[in-house]
Amino acid sequence: MTNLGYCYTYGRGVQVDQKRGFQYFIQAAKLGNFEAVMKVADAYQKGKFVEKDEINAYKMYLKLYHHLQEIGEIEEYPEVCLRLGNCAYSGMGTKKDIQQARTYFEMAAAYYRQREHVYFYYPKQRKQAEEMIRKCDQKLAAENQADRKA
């Protein structure tokens, strides 16, 4: 069903019908497909096809992250860590926490590096995670400097 979601969302072999694609993602997510869960969470985060609900999106990402950790497959889905890092960095659906964001970004970058030899490797996302680590370091350094002055 996830594949059908992609087909309709992006017009792969069929006419683009994003609403229909999203319905397939919902069905696949209910059946436990990890990619579909991320697509549904993304929709809540952006308010696409559903009412925007960043808290629900964050909870979905976090639940998926914990499930993937439990079954030992988190390394296969670095984008979950990247999304959680973005949530923690910006306070999207959760309390803003730069140190936690940095931890998620470090995991994402490491998992992307591990997947460099894999067909579905995403160097753009690895670079994004690495850039966000630098931004976190800058913010944390500025906070530490401000604390020392106070």
Buried (B, 14 or more C-beta within 10 A) or exposed (E): BBEBBBBBBEEEEEEEBBEBBBBBBBBBBEEEBBBBBBBBBBBBBEEEBBEEBBEBBBBBBBEBBEBBEEEEEBBBBBBBBBBBBBBBBEBBBBEEBBEBBBBBBBBBBBBBBBBEEEEEBBEEBBEBBBEBBEBBEEBBEEEEEEEEEE
